[in-house]
Amino acid sequence: MTQPRSAGLAETARALAAGEVSSLGLVEESLARIAASRSSLNAFRRIRAEAARAEARAADERLAAGERLPLLGVPVAVKDDMDVAGEPTAFGCPGDFPLKTQDAEAVRRLRAAGAVIVGKTNTCELGQWPFTEGPAFGNTRNPWHTGHTPGGSSGGSAAAVAAGLVPAALGSDGAGSVRIPAAWSHLVGIKPQRGRISSWPDPEAFQGITVNGTLARTVADAALLLDCASGSHDGDLHKPPAIRAVEAAGREPGRLRIALSFKMPFTATPKRLHPEVRKAVTALAARLVALGHHVEAADPSYGRIGLTFVPRGTAGIAEWEARVPDPTLLDPRTREAARLGRLLGGAPLRAARKAEARLHRRVGALFDTYDVLLAPTTATPPPRIGTIARMGGVRTDQAMIAACPYAWTWNVLGWPGVNVPAGVSADGLPLGAQLLGPADSEPRLISLAAQLERELKWYEKWPDWAPVLA
């Protein structure tokens, strides 16, 4: 009993419940694909081969006994900034990290839904860059073109899903780190409302700008993983009301008022929208009009929102640096960012946090008129591997902002966004667009994304890359 790599999360769960496949068989297939991809894609930092096999055998016994759970026996992956009992959490860093004794709350909830965690995926150092590269693990590559990055910082999760190594994966998004790799890997990426998926054992992550999110090939699969991972821990600072993402994926969105914006927030750095990205997002807007929605150009009023992002982001890096067993092994750019975070960790950080309510009102004024904001996810197609490898801190920041100026504002706001595939470049590289909304608007965004998916059927297109199995 085998399962094609095209089988998604929901289809795999259905096949398991129907007895058409076994969890152990699926896990073995996933492990074989991961092993075959190590030299070309390098998506995983940790592979839980024996533990996953044992969990799969237990899942098969539970299935045979008649137990049914949403993901019982389904192999999935999580990013290596999430604790998995028995594994280290290195978050892209070099060094000898201790084994964790407990699962993160998001991982615990996936296990409670029956999922088998086959491994932990690669991420750049402390999730800082939209490239999944670093001396601790090498380069994670894009299955659509292995000379290019899949994005970051959840690039390992994106590469694993795009290549069919697992049907879905968790990532985290602190400045677009789910949406950017989803855009550059032809995936659906859901960045939910802050707190929708628990950040515990941290009450919040990176001063509230980072949230956990989902990556999958279809909206329904990303929504299913979101439902299974969602929920609060008693210690969480942010506890939004529950939603039913799978139900939203099955609903028509109704006729919506959609603002189309190509405006880049002020950053005082050079940046330019690639014409192929503009063309792809414009075509997506035209498709939305054809589906009956009202779409017109309108821009959010961002102001100097970047001044509030920097203290929060760098303070988060400083907090994480304090957990690293040997900080001297870190990239000089990481240590530089941590130093800045310590400098800004007093009054500037308090002012940045206090400004959020004002920014909600300022940016949120757009949603007095419109239901959804449509914008590019990135300004460029995926860059080549090694683009930032030898850059200093300032040049790295400039290159990062030039490629990805659109996503990070929604992290400051804590609001949800969904990346949807928007086609490919002339070179065959994936492009993406964001559907963005105000607080707790995931159901509307998911319904709209699902409507687009029914029209465009992006899940039918796969990269040419395929694992060579022994």
BELLINCOR-V131819 format. One record per backbone hydrogen bond with DSSP energy under -0.5 kcal/mol. NH is the residue of the N-H (numbers start at 1). CO is the residue of the C=O. E is the energy in kcal/mol with one decimal. If there is no record, write none. Layout:
nh=NH co=CO e=E
nh=NH co=CO e=E
This chain:
nh=7 co=4 e=-1.9
nh=12 co=8 e=-2.3
nh=13 co=9 e=-2.4
nh=14 co=10 e=-2.3
nh=15 co=11 e=-2.5
nh=16 co=12 e=-2.2
nh=17 co=13 e=-2.3
nh=18 co=14 e=-1.9
nh=19 co=16 e=-1.3
nh=20 co=15 e=-2.3
nh=21 co=15 e=-0.9
nh=26 co=22 e=-2.2
nh=27 co=23 e=-2.9
nh=28 co=24 e=-2.6
nh=29 co=25 e=-2.2
nh=30 co=26 e=-2.6
nh=31 co=27 e=-2.9
nh=32 co=28 e=-2.3
nh=33 co=29 e=-2.3
nh=34 co=30 e=-2.5
nh=35 co=31 e=-2.5
nh=36 co=32 e=-2.3
nh=37 co=33 e=-1.1
nh=37 co=34 e=-0.6
nh=38 co=34 e=-0.7
nh=38 co=35 e=-0.9
nh=41 co=37 e=-3.3
nh=42 co=37 e=-1.6
nh=45 co=120 e=-2.6
nh=46 co=120 e=-2.0
nh=48 co=118 e=-2.8
nh=49 co=47 e=-0.9
nh=52 co=48 e=-3.2
nh=53 co=49 e=-2.1
nh=54 co=50 e=-2.3
nh=55 co=51 e=-2.4
nh=56 co=52 e=-2.3
nh=57 co=53 e=-2.4
nh=58 co=54 e=-2.1
nh=59 co=55 e=-2.1
nh=60 co=56 e=-2.5
nh=61 co=57 e=-2.0
nh=62 co=58 e=-2.1
nh=63 co=59 e=-2.7
nh=64 co=60 e=-2.5
nh=65 co=61 e=-1.5
nh=66 co=63 e=-1.6
nh=67 co=62 e=-2.4
nh=71 co=113 e=-2.8
nh=72 co=69 e=-1.1
nh=73 co=114 e=-2.7
nh=74 co=71 e=-2.4
nh=76 co=116 e=-2.6
nh=77 co=168 e=-1.1
nh=78 co=119 e=-1.8
nh=79 co=170 e=-0.6
nh=80 co=121 e=-1.9
nh=81 co=79 e=-0.7
nh=82 co=79 e=-1.7
nh=86 co=100 e=-3.5
nh=87 co=84 e=-2.3
nh=89 co=98 e=-0.5
nh=90 co=88 e=-0.6
nh=91 co=80 e=-1.8
nh=93 co=90 e=-2.0
nh=97 co=95 e=-0.9
nh=100 co=87 e=-2.4
nh=104 co=83 e=-2.7
nh=105 co=200 e=-1.9
nh=108 co=104 e=-2.9
nh=109 co=105 e=-2.2
nh=110 co=106 e=-1.8
nh=111 co=107 e=-2.5
nh=112 co=108 e=-2.4
nh=113 co=109 e=-1.4
nh=114 co=111 e=-1.9
nh=115 co=110 e=-2.2
nh=116 co=74 e=-2.8
nh=117 co=115 e=-0.5
nh=118 co=76 e=-2.5
nh=118 co=116 e=-0.9
nh=119 co=76 e=-0.6
nh=120 co=46 e=-2.4
nh=121 co=78 e=-2.5
nh=122 co=43 e=-2.8
nh=126 co=91 e=-2.8
nh=127 co=124 e=-2.4
nh=128 co=125 e=-1.4
nh=133 co=131 e=-1.2
nh=134 co=138 e=-1.6
nh=137 co=134 e=-1.3
nh=138 co=134 e=-3.1
nh=140 co=132 e=-2.6
nh=141 co=41 e=-2.4
nh=142 co=145 e=-0.6
nh=142 co=148 e=-2.3
nh=145 co=142 e=-1.2
nh=148 co=145 e=-2.4
nh=149 co=383 e=-2.5
nh=154 co=177 e=-1.6
nh=156 co=122 e=-1.9
nh=158 co=154 e=-2.1
nh=159 co=155 e=-2.8
nh=160 co=156 e=-2.3
nh=161 co=157 e=-2.0
nh=162 co=158 e=-3.0
nh=163 co=159 e=-1.9
nh=164 co=161 e=-1.1
nh=165 co=160 e=-2.5
nh=166 co=160 e=-1.1
nh=167 co=75 e=-0.8
nh=169 co=215 e=-2.0
nh=170 co=77 e=-2.1
nh=171 co=213 e=-2.5
nh=173 co=211 e=-3.4
nh=180 co=176 e=-3.7
nh=182 co=178 e=-1.7
nh=183 co=179 e=-2.4
nh=184 co=180 e=-2.3
nh=185 co=181 e=-0.7
nh=185 co=182 e=-0.7
nh=186 co=182 e=-0.5
nh=186 co=183 e=-0.7
nh=187 co=182 e=-2.6
nh=188 co=216 e=-2.8
nh=189 co=187 e=-0.5
nh=189 co=419 e=-1.4
nh=190 co=214 e=-2.2
nh=191 co=189 e=-0.6
nh=191 co=417 e=-3.0
nh=192 co=190 e=-0.8
nh=192 co=212 e=-0.5
nh=194 co=414 e=-2.5
nh=196 co=193 e=-2.6
nh=198 co=196 e=-0.5
nh=198 co=231 e=-1.1
nh=202 co=199 e=-2.0
nh=205 co=210 e=-0.6
nh=208 co=205 e=-0.6
nh=209 co=206 e=-1.9
nh=210 co=205 e=-1.8
nh=211 co=173 e=-1.8
nh=212 co=197 e=-0.6
nh=213 co=171 e=-2.3
nh=214 co=190 e=-1.5
nh=215 co=169 e=-2.4
nh=216 co=188 e=-2.0
nh=217 co=167 e=-0.6
nh=222 co=218 e=-2.2
nh=223 co=219 e=-2.6
nh=224 co=220 e=-2.3
nh=225 co=221 e=-2.3
nh=226 co=222 e=-1.8
nh=227 co=223 e=-2.6
nh=228 co=224 e=-2.2
nh=229 co=225 e=-2.1
nh=230 co=226 e=-1.7
nh=231 co=196 e=-2.6
nh=236 co=233 e=-1.9
nh=237 co=203 e=-2.3
nh=238 co=203 e=-0.6
nh=245 co=243 e=-0.5
nh=248 co=244 e=-1.9
nh=249 co=245 e=-2.1
nh=250 co=246 e=-0.9
nh=250 co=247 e=-0.8
nh=251 co=248 e=-1.5
nh=256 co=254 e=-0.5
nh=258 co=256 e=-0.6
nh=258 co=294 e=-3.5
nh=259 co=372 e=-2.7
nh=260 co=258 e=-0.5
nh=260 co=296 e=-2.6
nh=261 co=259 e=-0.6
nh=261 co=374 e=-2.6
nh=265 co=405 e=-0.6
nh=266 co=303 e=-0.6
nh=274 co=379 e=-3.0
nh=277 co=274 e=-0.7
nh=278 co=274 e=-2.2
nh=279 co=275 e=-2.4
nh=280 co=276 e=-2.0
nh=281 co=277 e=-2.6
nh=282 co=278 e=-2.5
nh=283 co=279 e=-2.1
nh=284 co=280 e=-1.8
nh=285 co=281 e=-2.1
nh=286 co=282 e=-2.1
nh=287 co=283 e=-1.9
nh=288 co=284 e=-2.0
nh=289 co=285 e=-1.9
nh=290 co=286 e=-2.2
nh=291 co=287 e=-1.3
nh=292 co=289 e=-1.9
nh=293 co=288 e=-2.2
nh=294 co=256 e=-2.4
nh=295 co=293 e=-0.7
nh=296 co=258 e=-2.0
nh=298 co=260 e=-1.7
nh=302 co=300 e=-1.0
nh=305 co=303 e=-0.5
nh=307 co=304 e=-1.6
nh=308 co=305 e=-1.5
nh=309 co=305 e=-1.0
nh=310 co=306 e=-1.9
nh=311 co=307 e=-0.6
nh=312 co=308 e=-0.9
nh=313 co=309 e=-3.1
nh=314 co=310 e=-2.6
nh=315 co=311 e=-1.8
nh=316 co=312 e=-1.8
nh=317 co=313 e=-1.6
nh=318 co=314 e=-2.3
nh=319 co=315 e=-2.2
nh=320 co=316 e=-2.0
nh=321 co=317 e=-2.8
nh=322 co=318 e=-1.4
nh=323 co=320 e=-1.8
nh=324 co=320 e=-0.7
nh=324 co=321 e=-1.1
nh=327 co=324 e=-0.5
nh=329 co=326 e=-2.0
nh=330 co=327 e=-1.6
nh=334 co=331 e=-1.0
nh=335 co=331 e=-2.0
nh=336 co=332 e=-2.2
nh=337 co=333 e=-2.1
nh=338 co=334 e=-2.5
nh=339 co=335 e=-2.1
nh=340 co=336 e=-2.0
nh=341 co=337 e=-2.3
nh=342 co=338 e=-2.0
nh=343 co=339 e=-1.9
nh=344 co=340 e=-2.2
nh=345 co=342 e=-0.6
nh=349 co=344 e=-1.1
nh=350 co=346 e=-2.2
nh=351 co=347 e=-2.5
nh=352 co=348 e=-2.2
nh=353 co=349 e=-2.4
nh=354 co=350 e=-2.2
nh=355 co=351 e=-1.7
nh=356 co=353 e=-1.1
nh=357 co=354 e=-0.6
nh=358 co=354 e=-0.5
nh=359 co=355 e=-2.3
nh=360 co=356 e=-2.5
nh=361 co=357 e=-1.7
nh=362 co=358 e=-2.4
nh=363 co=359 e=-2.9
nh=364 co=359 e=-0.6
nh=364 co=360 e=-1.8
nh=365 co=361 e=-0.8
nh=365 co=362 e=-0.6
nh=366 co=363 e=-1.6
nh=367 co=364 e=-1.3
nh=368 co=365 e=-1.6
nh=369 co=366 e=-1.4
nh=370 co=366 e=-2.1
nh=371 co=257 e=-2.9
nh=372 co=257 e=-1.7
nh=373 co=436 e=-2.6
nh=374 co=259 e=-3.5
nh=375 co=434 e=-1.8
nh=376 co=261 e=-0.5
nh=377 co=432 e=-1.5
nh=378 co=432 e=-0.5
nh=379 co=403 e=-2.6
nh=380 co=403 e=-1.0
nh=382 co=430 e=-0.5
nh=385 co=147 e=-2.6
nh=387 co=384 e=-1.4
nh=389 co=386 e=-0.6
nh=391 co=388 e=-1.4
nh=396 co=392 e=-2.4
nh=397 co=393 e=-2.3
nh=398 co=394 e=-2.3
nh=399 co=395 e=-2.6
nh=400 co=396 e=-2.7
nh=401 co=397 e=-2.6
nh=402 co=398 e=-2.4
nh=403 co=399 e=-1.7
nh=404 co=400 e=-2.3
nh=410 co=407 e=-1.1
nh=411 co=408 e=-1.3
nh=412 co=408 e=-1.3
nh=413 co=409 e=-1.7
nh=414 co=410 e=-1.3
nh=415 co=410 e=-1.0
nh=416 co=438 e=-0.6
nh=417 co=191 e=-2.5
nh=418 co=435 e=-2.3
nh=419 co=189 e=-2.8
nh=420 co=433 e=-2.7
nh=422 co=423 e=-0.5
nh=422 co=431 e=-2.8
nh=425 co=429 e=-2.8
nh=428 co=425 e=-2.0
nh=431 co=423 e=-2.5
nh=433 co=420 e=-2.2
nh=434 co=375 e=-3.5
nh=435 co=418 e=-2.4
nh=436 co=373 e=-2.9
nh=436 co=434 e=-0.6
nh=437 co=416 e=-1.8
nh=441 co=438 e=-1.4
nh=445 co=441 e=-2.1
nh=446 co=442 e=-3.2
nh=447 co=443 e=-2.4
nh=448 co=444 e=-2.3
nh=449 co=445 e=-2.5
nh=450 co=446 e=-2.5
nh=451 co=447 e=-1.9
nh=452 co=448 e=-2.2
nh=453 co=449 e=-2.4
nh=454 co=450 e=-2.2
nh=455 co=451 e=-1.3
nh=456 co=452 e=-3.0
nh=457 co=453 e=-3.1
nh=460 co=457 e=-1.7
nh=461 co=458 e=-1.6
nh=465 co=143 e=-0.9
nh=469 co=467 e=-0.9
